[in-house]
Amino acid sequence: AGVETVKRAVQLDVASRFQESLVCYQEGIDLLLQVVKATTDEAKKHRYRQKISEFPFLSDGKYHKQIRIEENATGFGYEKLFHEYLTEIVSEVWVEDPYIRQVHQASRYLLYNFLRFCEMLVKGPCKVKTIHLLTSYDEGSGRSQQMTALEEIKQSLSNYGVTLNIDFSSSIHDREIRFNNGWMIKIGRGLDYFKKPQGRFSIGYCDFDLRPCHETTVDVFHTKHTKKM
């Protein structure tokens, strides 16, 4: 499977479909490294490692792409934005966002947005087993509502075999999402880049692909190793 995935990566590379080829290179190499780990013959291990090192997979282990979401643009639901990076080997996800808290604000549905993001992870094709959330406490009376909502999401995820670990920080200000296959996505507005729907029965209320967006920038990086919180 690893060899076939790398072959596919080479084909995409030749076709100048560089972003797709990078995803295939990473997934193929991860599969091959699993074979290396399971091999007890040291000579074979050395030969496999030598072969892997020859793949044209970004020598510095880094990649950067920037996506500009224009004001009122549509077609940027979570599935569309993240699907290229959620390969089958993704099993662990880190979310840093200081504002996963109030259910209702003037123009925000932040906890609902996080829930939608979790639903996307549950649907696959990845096999996510653990989600780490780092956010900040809500202020005043909103904290109780925040904790109740997060606990409900946590319990619901457990029904699908997914563990949600929640940590809080009073100094967090960055927003980023990381997958354990090496992809890191930084969105200027975090998960909150959708505009408030015009009504509960308006087009775009349920389908985020049809929801107008706020203007924001999405930066996609790839590193060989993701840091942990």
QUIWODA-V921403 format. One record per residue. N is the residue number from 1. RES is the residue in one letter. PHI is phi in whole degrees, -180 to 180 (none if undefined). Layout:
N;RES;PHI  N;RES;PHI
This chain:
1;A;none  2;G;-64  3;V;-65  4;E;-64  5;T;-66  6;V;-67  7;K;-59  8;R;-64  9;A;-62  10;V;-63  11;Q;-61  12;L;-67  13;D;-62  14;V;-62  15;A;-83  16;S;63  17;R;-96  18;F;-65  19;Q;-67  20;E;-67  21;S;-65  22;L;-63  23;V;-61  24;C;-68  25;Y;-58  26;Q;-63  27;E;-67  28;G;-63  29;I;-65  30;D;-62  31;L;-66  32;L;-68  33;L;-66  34;Q;-64  35;V;-66  36;V;-59  37;K;-63  38;A;-85  39;T;-85  40;T;-95  41;D;-77  42;E;-64  43;A;-64  44;K;-66  45;K;-58  46;H;-62  47;R;-66  48;Y;-64  49;R;-62  50;Q;-62  51;K;-66  52;I;-61  53;S;-66  54;E;-86  55;F;-67  56;P;-78  57;F;-104  58;L;23  59;S;-57  60;D;-91  61;G;72  62;K;-128  63;Y;-153  64;H;-144  65;K;-135  66;Q;-121  67;I;-116  68;R;-104  69;I;-97  70;E;-80  71;E;-58  72;N;70  73;A;-67  74;T;-122  75;G;91  76;F;-120  77;G;-63  78;Y;-59  79;E;-60  80;K;-66  81;L;-76  82;F;-105  83;H;-62  84;E;-64  85;Y;-102  86;L;-92  87;T;-76  88;E;-64  89;I;-84  90;V;-71  91;S;-127  92;E;-141  93;V;-134  94;W;-116  95;V;-123  96;E;-112  97;D;-158  98;P;-71  99;Y;-117  100;I;-84  101;R;-147  102;Q;-69  103;V;-69  104;H;-127  105;Q;-133  106;A;-55  107;S;-139  108;R;-130  109;Y;-131  110;L;-69  111;L;-68  112;Y;-66  113;N;-62  114;F;-63  115;L;-61  116;R;-61  117;F;-62  118;C;-64  119;E;-61  120;M;-60  121;L;-66  122;V;-67  123;K;-70  124;G;89  125;P;-78  126;C;-71  127;K;-116  128;V;-67  129;K;-113  130;T;-140  131;I;-121  132;H;-106  133;L;-115  134;L;-118  135;T;-144  136;S;-116  137;Y;-68  138;D;-71  139;E;-95  140;G;60  141;S;-70  142;G;-70  143;R;-64  144;S;-62  145;Q;-65  146;Q;-61  147;M;-64  148;T;-63  149;A;-66  150;L;-65  151;E;-66  152;E;-67  153;I;-63  154;K;-60  155;Q;-66  156;S;-67  157;L;-63  158;S;-62  159;N;-67  160;Y;-107  161;G;76  162;V;-112  163;T;-97  164;L;-108  165;N;-100  166;I;-118  167;D;-129  168;F;-123  169;S;-141  170;S;-85  171;S;-112  172;I;-64  173;H;-142  174;D;-78  175;R;-126  176;E;-159  177;I;-127  178;R;-129  179;F;-115  180;N;-77  181;N;-94  182;G;103  183;W;-86  184;M;-132  185;I;-121  186;K;-112  187;I;-111  188;G;-52  189;R;-102  190;G;64  191;L;-75  192;D;-98  193;Y;-110  194;F;-96  195;K;-81  196;K;-65  197;P;-65  198;Q;-68  199;G;-172  200;R;-69  201;F;-120  202;S;-99  203;I;-61  204;G;103  205;Y;-67  206;C;-96  207;D;-98  208;F;-67  209;D;-64  210;L;-97  211;R;-86  212;P;-61  213;C;-109  214;H;-78  215;E;-66  216;T;-161  217;T;-119  218;V;-114  219;D;-111  220;V;-112  221;F;-123  222;H;-134  223;T;-132  224;K;-65  225;H;-135  226;T;-92  227;K;-80  228;K;-112  229;M;-72
